[in-house]
Amino acid sequence: MAVLPFKINAPESFGYLSYRLQDLMIENMGRKGYKIVAADTVNKNPRSLITGFETEALKGLGEEMNVRWILAGSATRIGEALSLDVKIFEVTGEGKSYFIYFMARNLEDLSPALEKLSAAADMQMAEKLQ
């Protein structure tokens, strides 16, 4: 699995969240037993920063990285809250996409929201594996 840096839709001062959210998702999915491509490896590919949610771009990047799953996410600031949106794309097999979102009430709520997001992603992928 490859986890891309998150696209941040917020004032520039929140840009640091792009890689922080990526790292947290990598940690969470790794704890669930998924083999994850290291963030440094993913981030060296210039396409990882511009891919977004476009299916063909995700497929090409996933094939390049030789992974079954690729996860692209965004975080949008709405007042104090953050909307966390993730697309899980199956690179091999049927090429299906799954969309999941959660709200973090504020920055302190980010880690628990990502735990829930990771659990939902795991459920979607585990269901596909059966």
Backbone hydrogen bonds in HBPLUS format (Angstrom, degrees):
<---DONOR---> <-ACCEPTOR-->    atom                        ^
c    i                          cat <-CA-CA->   ^        H-A-AA   ^      H-
h    n   atom  resd res      DA  || num        DHA   H-A  angle D-A-AA Bond
n    s   type  num  typ     dist DA aas  dist angle  dist       angle   num
A0037-VAL N   A0001-MET O   2.82 MM  36  6.12 162.1  1.85 166.6 169.2     1
A0002-ALA N   A0069-TRP O   3.06 MM  67  6.52 149.9  2.15 142.0 150.2     2
A0071-LEU N   A0002-ALA O   2.82 MM  69  6.20 161.5  1.85 163.5 169.3     3
A0004-LEU N   A0071-LEU O   2.90 MM  67  6.14 173.9  1.90 175.0 175.1     4
A0006-PHE N   A0018-SER O   3.14 MM  12  4.49 161.1  2.18 127.3 122.0     5
A0007-LYS N   A0073-GLY O   2.89 MM  66  6.35 159.4  1.93 143.0 143.3     6
A0075-ALA N   A0007-LYS O   2.84 MM  68  6.32 151.6  1.92 162.6 168.4     7
A0009-ASN N   A0075-ALA O   2.76 MM  66  6.02 175.2  1.77 165.3 165.8     8
A0077-ARG N   A0009-ASN O   3.00 MM  68  6.30 163.6  2.03 148.9 151.5     9
A0014-PHE N   A0011-PRO O   2.88 MM   3  5.87 169.8  1.89 135.6 138.3    10
A0015-GLY N   A0012-GLU O   2.98 MM   3  5.40 164.7  2.01 122.9 124.0    11
A0017-LEU N   A0014-PHE O   2.96 MM   3  5.78 160.9  2.00 124.9 130.4    12
A0018-SER N   A0015-GLY O   3.09 MM   3  5.86 160.9  2.12 123.3 127.3    13
A0020-ARG N   A0016-TYR O   3.39 MM   4  6.55 159.1  2.44 145.3 150.9    14
A0021-LEU N   A0017-LEU O   2.82 MM   4  5.68 170.6  1.83 151.2 152.7    15
A0022-GLN N   A0018-SER O   3.39 MM   4  6.46 151.7  2.48 129.7 137.5    16
A0023-ASP N   A0019-TYR O   2.89 MM   4  6.09 162.9  1.92 147.8 151.8    17
A0024-LEU N   A0020-ARG O   2.96 MM   4  6.22 160.0  2.00 149.1 154.4    18
A0025-MET N   A0021-LEU O   2.97 MM   4  6.15 160.5  2.01 149.5 154.4    19
A0026-ILE N   A0022-GLN O   2.93 MM   4  6.18 156.4  1.99 151.2 158.3    20
A0027-GLU N   A0023-ASP O   2.93 MM   4  6.19 161.8  1.96 151.6 156.2    21
A0028-ASN N   A0024-LEU O   2.90 MM   4  6.11 167.7  1.92 150.8 154.3    22
A0029-MET N   A0025-MET O   2.87 MM   4  5.97 170.4  1.88 153.2 155.9    23
A0030-GLY N   A0026-ILE O   2.87 MM   4  5.86 150.8  1.96 144.4 153.2    24
A0031-ARG N   A0027-GLU O   2.99 MM   4  6.22 152.0  2.07 148.8 155.4    25
A0032-LYS N   A0029-MET O   3.09 MM   3  5.01 134.2  2.31  92.4 105.5    26
A0034-TYR N   A0029-MET O   3.22 MM   5  5.81 160.3  2.26 153.7 147.8    27
A0033-GLY N   A0030-GLY O   2.97 MM   3  5.18 159.3  2.02 107.7 112.9    28
A0041-THR N   A0038-ALA O   3.02 MM   3  5.33 120.3  2.39 104.6 118.8    29
A0042-VAL N   A0038-ALA O   3.06 MM   4  6.43 162.9  2.09 156.3 161.1    30
A0043-ASN N   A0039-ALA O   2.77 MM   4  5.88 171.3  1.78 160.2 162.8    31
A0044-LYS N   A0040-ASP O   3.11 MM   4  6.16 126.2  2.42 136.3 147.3    32
A0045-ASN N   A0042-VAL O   3.14 MM   3  5.78 153.8  2.21 114.3 121.6    33
A0048-SER N   A0045-ASN O   2.90 MM   3  5.60 155.5  1.96 122.4 129.6    34
A0049-LEU N   A0046-PRO O   3.30 MM   3  5.82 155.7  2.37 110.2 116.2    35
A0050-ILE N   A0047-ARG O   3.23 MM   3  5.32 149.5  2.33 101.6 110.1    36
A0051-THR N   A0047-ARG O   3.07 MM   4  5.71 125.4  2.38 154.0 160.5    37
A0058-LEU N   A0054-GLU O   2.96 MM   4  6.22 160.2  2.00 156.2 162.4    38
A0059-LYS N   A0055-THR O   2.84 MM   4  6.04 160.6  1.88 155.2 161.0    39
A0060-GLY N   A0056-GLU O   2.98 MM   4  6.15 164.9  2.00 147.3 150.8    40
A0061-LEU N   A0057-ALA O   2.99 MM   4  6.15 164.1  2.02 149.4 154.0    41
A0062-GLY N   A0058-LEU O   2.81 MM   4  5.88 160.5  1.85 150.0 156.2    42
A0063-GLU N   A0059-LYS O   2.89 MM   4  6.07 156.9  1.94 150.5 156.5    43
A0064-GLU N   A0060-GLY O   2.98 MM   4  6.15 156.8  2.04 144.1 150.7    44
A0065-MET N   A0061-LEU O   3.00 MM   4  6.25 146.1  2.12 144.4 153.2    45
A0066-ASN N   A0062-GLY O   2.88 MM   4  5.93 107.4  2.42 132.8 150.9    46
A0067-VAL N   A0062-GLY O   3.13 MM   5  5.50 162.6  2.16 146.1 151.5    47
A0066-ASN N   A0063-GLU O   3.10 MM   3  4.83 148.8  2.20  94.7 104.2    48
A0091-VAL N   A0068-ARG O   2.60 MM  23  5.05 144.6  1.72 145.5 154.0    49
A0070-ILE N   A0089-PHE O   2.97 MM  19  5.31 149.5  2.06 147.1 156.5    50
A0089-PHE N   A0070-ILE O   2.88 MM  19  5.31 172.4  1.88 160.0 162.6    51
A0072-ALA N   A0087-LYS O   2.95 MM  15  5.29 164.9  1.98 155.1 158.6    52
A0087-LYS N   A0072-ALA O   2.76 MM  15  5.29 164.4  1.79 162.4 167.9    53
A0074-SER N   A0085-ASP O   2.78 MM  11  5.25 148.3  1.88 150.6 158.8    54
A0085-ASP N   A0074-SER O   2.91 MM  11  5.25 167.3  1.93 152.5 156.8    55
A0076-THR N   A0083-SER O   2.93 MM   7  5.06 155.3  1.99 138.8 146.7    56
A0083-SER N   A0076-THR O   2.83 MM   7  5.06 165.5  1.85 146.7 148.6    57
A0078-ILE N   A0081-ALA O   2.83 MM   3  5.15 168.1  1.84 140.1 144.2    58
A0081-ALA N   A0078-ILE O   3.02 MM   3  5.15 135.8  2.22 137.2 129.2    59
A0082-LEU N   A0104-ALA O   2.82 MM  22  5.10 155.9  1.88 148.4 155.8    60
A0104-ALA N   A0082-LEU O   2.83 MM  22  5.10 166.4  1.84 153.1 157.8    61
A0084-LEU N   A0102-PHE O   2.79 MM  18  5.27 172.7  1.80 178.7 176.5    62
A0102-PHE N   A0084-LEU O   2.94 MM  18  5.27 148.4  2.05 143.0 153.3    63
A0086-VAL N   A0100-ILE O   2.80 MM  14  5.27 161.0  1.84 164.7 168.3    64
A0100-ILE N   A0086-VAL O   2.92 MM  14  5.27 158.4  1.97 150.6 156.5    65
A0088-ILE N   A0098-TYR O   2.80 MM  10  5.09 164.6  1.82 152.8 158.2    66
A0098-TYR N   A0088-ILE O   2.86 MM  10  5.09 149.5  1.95 143.7 153.3    67
A0090-GLU N   A0096-LYS O   2.88 MM   6  5.39 166.6  1.89 164.0 168.4    68
A0109-ASP N   A0106-ASN O   3.04 MM   3  5.34 142.4  2.19 106.7 117.4    69
A0110-LEU N   A0107-LEU O   3.18 MM   3  5.21 163.2  2.21 106.7 110.5    70
A0113-ALA N   A0109-ASP O   3.12 MM   4  6.21 155.2  2.18 149.1 156.7    71
A0114-LEU N   A0110-LEU O   2.90 MM   4  6.15 153.5  1.97 153.3 160.7    72
A0115-GLU N   A0111-SER O   2.99 MM   4  6.26 144.3  2.12 145.8 156.0    73
A0116-LYS N   A0112-PRO O   3.11 MM   4  6.41 157.6  2.16 146.0 150.5    74
A0117-LEU N   A0113-ALA O   2.93 MM   4  6.18 155.1  1.99 144.2 152.0    75
A0118-SER N   A0114-LEU O   2.82 MM   4  5.95 156.8  1.87 144.6 150.4    76
A0119-ALA N   A0115-GLU O   2.93 MM   4  6.19 155.1  2.00 146.6 153.4    77
A0120-ALA N   A0116-LYS O   2.96 MM   4  6.20 157.6  2.01 148.9 154.6    78
A0121-ALA N   A0117-LEU O   2.92 MM   4  6.17 154.4  1.98 146.4 153.9    79
A0122-ASP N   A0118-SER O   2.86 MM   4  6.06 159.6  1.90 149.6 155.1    80
A0123-MET N   A0119-ALA O   2.99 MM   4  6.24 154.6  2.06 145.1 151.6    81
A0124-GLN N   A0120-ALA O   3.08 MM   4  6.36 159.0  2.12 148.0 152.9    82
A0125-MET N   A0121-ALA O   2.98 MM   4  6.25 165.2  2.00 155.6 159.3    83
A0126-ALA N   A0122-ASP O   2.77 MM   4  5.81 161.7  1.80 153.1 159.1    84
A0127-GLU N   A0123-MET O   2.99 MM   4  5.99 155.9  2.05 143.3 149.6    85
A0128-LYS N   A0124-GLN O   3.26 MM   4  6.47 145.7  2.39 136.1 144.6    86
A0129-LEU N   A0125-MET O   3.04 MM   4  6.33 139.2  2.21 142.1 153.3    87
A0129-LEU N   A0126-ALA O   3.11 MM   3  5.01 124.2  2.43  91.9 106.3    88
A0130-GLN N   A0127-GLU O   3.38 MM   3  5.49 151.2  2.47  98.1 106.0    89
